[in-house]
Amino acid sequence: MSLDCTKVHNTKTDAKKDIKIAFFDIDGTLIDIGTKVVSRRMLDTLISLKKNGIKICIATGRAPDRIPHFDGVEFDAFLAFNASYCFTGKEIIFSNPIPSDDVKRIIQNASELGRPVSVATAKRSAANGRDQDLIDYYAISKQTVEVADDFDILMGDTVYQLMLGSREEEYGQLLKGVTGAKITSWWPRAVDVIPADGSKGVGVEKVLEYFHLNKENAIAFGDGTNDIEMLATVGTGIAMGNATEDVKEMADDICGDVAEDGIYHYCKAHGLI
């Protein structure tokens, strides 16, 4: 049975007519993790939002070169690396890399845990090895782990995010001696490491400022724990029906499951398309 997409957790003014910008996570939100494809109805929803004058933005943990192409859809902004690197098709909006000393310390800590690490710069992502958790993490978005021969050079570049297999009990050791980075996670077997003062919420603020819009003009859709700050930053935060419980608890509304085109039904019901 489909989840009621109009269920409201927190009472806010229903001002959907004032929505001028929408933010979307990718995996589990725009793309069904099970099928790994975006539905035709979801594509049509994005196109319709644009036709109705609503800016559309991607907010993802993926690197810029790992963001998929959506046929017929032109996004207004991209918040990559959990919004540590935000850009339009023409210019950079916000750049917030991890301090280089912390990059080196995290890689050392991970090595002591027997964990390979994937390092992400604005132009490339590559690792110093592979384990099954990292392989499976990449596979969720139909990607493979590149192991770099020049990893030492890569880790000395401007790094926006680290990705590695990790369980919650390893978090403390992974961040031992680290002051400028933190863990964000939406999958129990792996983590993204981002700047300590970074989040999708911070990126949303930067993008709203860039477009001269207020939070009341913004809506966002997400399913994972790393989406919580984004949903809290906009005027209307929507959890997917397949979202984790902590996301649902703090969201303003819940729409249907990604597999049931929950975003389409929500937007239709609330006059956005």
C-alpha positions as CSV (number, residue, x, y, z in Angstrom):
1,M,0.0,0.0,0.0
2,S,1.3,3.5,-0.8
3,L,2.2,5.8,2.0
4,D,-0.1,8.9,2.4
5,C,2.0,11.6,0.8
6,T,0.2,14.4,2.5
7,K,1.0,13.2,6.1
8,V,2.3,16.2,8.1
9,H,4.7,15.8,11.0
10,N,5.2,19.4,11.9
11,T,2.6,22.1,11.3
12,K,3.8,24.8,8.9
13,T,2.0,27.2,6.6
14,D,1.2,25.3,3.4
15,A,2.6,27.9,1.0
16,K,3.5,25.6,-1.9
17,K,2.6,28.5,-4.3
18,D,5.8,30.2,-3.0
19,I,8.1,27.4,-3.8
20,K,10.8,28.6,-6.2
21,I,13.5,26.1,-5.8
22,A,13.7,22.3,-5.1
23,F,16.6,20.2,-3.9
24,F,16.8,16.4,-4.5
25,D,19.1,13.7,-3.2
26,I,19.9,11.1,-5.8
27,D,20.2,7.6,-4.5
28,G,16.9,6.4,-2.9
29,T,15.2,9.7,-3.8
30,L,15.4,10.3,-7.6
31,I,16.8,6.9,-8.3
32,D,15.5,3.6,-6.9
33,I,18.5,1.9,-5.3
34,G,16.9,-1.5,-6.2
35,T,16.6,-0.8,-9.9
36,K,19.3,1.8,-10.1
37,V,17.3,3.8,-12.7
38,V,15.2,7.0,-12.7
39,S,11.6,6.5,-13.8
40,R,10.1,8.2,-16.8
41,R,7.5,9.8,-14.4
42,M,10.3,11.2,-12.2
43,L,12.0,12.7,-15.3
44,D,8.7,14.3,-16.4
45,T,8.2,15.7,-12.8
46,L,11.6,17.4,-13.0
47,I,10.9,18.8,-16.4
48,S,7.4,20.0,-15.3
49,L,8.9,21.8,-12.2
50,K,11.3,23.7,-14.5
51,K,8.4,24.6,-16.8
52,N,6.5,26.0,-13.8
53,G,9.5,28.3,-13.0
54,I,10.9,26.2,-10.1
55,K,14.7,25.8,-10.0
56,I,15.8,22.3,-9.5
57,C,19.1,21.2,-7.8
58,I,20.9,18.0,-7.1
59,A,22.3,17.5,-3.6
60,T,24.4,14.4,-3.4
61,G,27.4,12.7,-1.8
62,R,28.6,11.9,-5.3
63,A,31.5,13.6,-7.0
64,P,30.7,16.0,-9.9
65,D,31.8,13.4,-12.5
66,R,29.7,10.7,-10.9
67,I,26.4,12.6,-11.1
68,P,24.3,10.8,-13.7
69,H,22.8,12.5,-16.7
70,F,19.0,12.8,-16.6
71,D,17.5,12.8,-20.1
72,G,15.8,16.1,-21.0
73,V,16.5,17.6,-17.6
74,E,18.6,20.8,-17.0
75,F,19.5,21.3,-13.4
76,D,20.2,24.8,-12.1
77,A,22.8,23.8,-9.5
78,F,24.7,20.8,-8.2
79,L,25.7,20.3,-4.5
80,A,28.3,17.6,-4.8
81,F,30.3,15.8,-2.0
82,N,27.5,16.4,0.4
83,A,27.5,20.1,-0.6
84,S,31.2,20.7,0.0
85,Y,31.5,21.7,-3.7
86,C,28.5,23.5,-5.1
87,F,28.3,24.8,-8.7
88,T,26.2,25.7,-11.7
89,G,27.0,24.8,-15.3
90,K,29.0,28.0,-15.5
91,E,30.6,28.8,-12.1
92,I,31.5,27.6,-8.6
93,I,29.1,28.7,-5.9
94,F,30.9,27.3,-2.9
95,S,34.1,25.4,-2.2
96,N,34.9,23.8,1.2
97,P,37.7,21.2,1.1
98,I,38.9,19.0,4.0
99,P,42.2,20.3,5.6
100,S,45.1,18.5,4.1
101,D,46.5,17.4,7.5
102,D,43.2,15.8,8.3
103,V,43.1,14.0,5.0
104,K,46.5,12.4,5.7
105,R,45.5,11.6,9.3
106,I,42.2,9.9,8.3
107,I,44.0,7.8,5.6
108,Q,46.5,6.7,8.3
109,N,43.8,5.9,10.8
110,A,41.9,3.9,8.1
111,S,45.1,2.0,7.3
112,E,45.4,1.0,10.9
113,L,41.9,-0.3,10.7
114,G,42.7,-2.2,7.5
115,R,40.4,0.0,5.5
116,P,41.2,1.4,2.0
117,V,40.1,4.9,1.3
118,S,38.7,6.6,-1.8
119,V,39.8,10.3,-2.2
120,A,37.7,12.7,-4.2
121,T,38.8,15.9,-5.8
122,A,36.7,18.2,-8.0
123,K,37.8,16.2,-11.1
124,R,38.6,12.7,-9.9
125,S,37.9,10.0,-7.4
126,A,40.4,7.2,-6.7
127,A,41.4,4.8,-3.9
128,N,44.5,3.2,-2.4
129,G,42.8,-0.2,-2.4
130,R,39.5,-2.0,-2.3
131,D,37.5,-3.9,0.2
132,Q,34.1,-5.5,-0.2
133,D,32.3,-2.7,1.7
134,L,33.8,0.0,-0.5
135,I,33.1,-2.0,-3.7
136,D,29.5,-2.6,-2.7
137,Y,29.1,1.1,-1.7
138,Y,30.2,2.2,-5.2
139,A,28.0,-0.5,-6.8
140,I,24.9,1.1,-5.3
141,S,25.3,3.9,-7.8
142,K,26.5,1.6,-10.6
143,Q,30.1,2.7,-10.1
144,T,33.4,0.9,-9.7
145,V,36.4,1.8,-7.4
146,E,39.4,3.1,-9.3
147,V,42.7,2.2,-7.6
148,A,45.3,4.9,-8.3
149,D,48.9,4.4,-8.9
150,D,49.4,8.1,-8.1
151,F,47.4,8.0,-4.9
152,D,50.0,10.0,-2.9
153,I,49.8,12.8,-5.5
154,L,46.0,12.7,-5.5
155,M,45.7,12.9,-1.8
156,G,47.9,16.0,-1.9
157,D,45.4,17.8,-4.1
158,T,42.3,19.7,-2.9
159,V,40.2,17.0,-1.4
160,Y,36.5,17.5,-0.8
161,Q,35.4,14.0,0.4
162,L,36.8,10.7,1.5
163,M,34.8,7.5,1.2
164,L,35.5,4.2,2.8
165,G,33.9,1.1,4.2
166,S,33.3,1.6,8.0
167,R,30.9,0.4,10.7
168,E,29.7,2.7,13.5
169,E,32.1,1.1,16.0
170,E,35.0,2.2,13.9
171,Y,34.1,5.9,13.7
172,G,36.0,6.9,16.8
173,Q,39.3,5.4,15.6
174,L,38.8,6.7,12.1
175,L,38.5,10.3,13.4
176,K,41.2,10.0,16.1
177,G,43.3,13.2,16.1
178,V,41.1,14.8,13.4
179,T,39.6,18.3,14.0
180,G,38.6,19.5,10.5
181,A,36.4,16.7,9.3
182,K,33.4,14.6,10.3
183,I,31.5,11.5,9.2
184,T,28.2,11.5,7.4
185,S,26.5,8.3,6.5
186,W,23.4,7.0,4.8
187,W,24.4,3.3,4.4
188,P,25.4,1.2,7.4
189,R,28.6,-0.3,5.9
190,A,30.3,2.8,4.6
191,V,30.8,6.5,5.3
192,D,31.5,9.8,3.6
193,V,34.0,12.0,5.4
194,I,33.4,15.7,4.8
195,P,34.6,19.0,6.3
196,A,33.7,19.5,9.9
197,D,31.7,22.6,9.1
198,G,30.1,21.1,6.0
199,S,26.7,19.5,5.3
200,K,24.0,19.5,2.7
201,G,22.3,22.2,4.8
202,V,25.2,24.5,4.5
203,G,25.2,24.0,0.7
204,V,21.5,24.8,0.5
205,E,22.1,28.0,2.3
206,K,24.9,29.0,-0.1
207,V,22.7,28.1,-3.1
208,L,19.7,30.0,-1.8
209,E,22.0,33.0,-1.2
210,Y,23.4,32.7,-4.8
211,F,19.9,32.7,-6.3
212,H,18.6,35.4,-3.8
213,L,15.9,33.2,-2.4
214,N,14.7,32.5,1.1
215,K,14.3,29.2,2.9
216,E,10.5,29.6,2.7
217,N,10.9,29.4,-1.1
218,A,12.7,26.0,-0.9
219,I,11.6,22.4,-0.7
220,A,13.8,19.4,-0.5
221,F,13.4,15.6,-0.8
222,G,15.7,13.0,0.8
223,D,15.9,9.6,2.3
224,G,19.2,9.2,4.2
225,T,20.7,10.5,7.4
226,N,23.0,12.8,5.5
227,D,19.8,14.5,4.1
228,I,18.6,15.6,7.6
229,E,20.3,19.0,7.7
230,M,19.2,19.7,4.1
231,L,15.5,19.0,5.0
232,A,15.9,21.2,8.2
233,T,17.3,24.1,6.3
234,V,14.5,24.5,3.7
235,G,11.0,25.7,4.4
236,T,9.5,22.3,3.5
237,G,11.5,19.2,4.1
238,I,10.1,16.0,2.6
239,A,11.2,12.4,3.6
240,M,10.8,9.6,1.1
241,G,8.5,6.7,2.1
242,N,11.7,4.6,2.0
243,A,13.6,7.0,4.2
244,T,15.3,6.0,7.4
245,E,13.3,6.5,10.6
246,D,15.4,9.4,11.8
247,V,14.7,11.3,8.5
248,K,11.0,10.7,8.8
249,E,10.9,11.8,12.4
250,M,12.3,15.3,11.6
251,A,10.7,15.9,8.2
252,D,7.7,18.2,7.7
253,D,6.0,15.7,5.3
254,I,6.4,12.2,4.0
255,C,5.8,11.3,0.4
256,G,5.6,7.9,-1.2
257,D,8.4,5.4,-1.8
258,V,10.9,6.2,-4.6
259,A,9.8,2.9,-6.3
260,E,6.2,4.3,-6.4
261,D,7.1,7.7,-7.8
262,G,6.5,9.4,-4.4
263,I,7.9,12.7,-5.5
264,Y,5.6,12.9,-8.5
265,H,2.5,12.2,-6.4
266,Y,3.5,14.7,-3.8
267,C,4.2,17.5,-6.3
268,K,0.9,16.7,-8.1
269,A,-1.1,16.7,-4.9
270,H,0.4,20.1,-3.8
271,G,0.1,21.9,-7.1
272,L,3.8,22.1,-7.9
273,I,3.2,20.4,-11.3
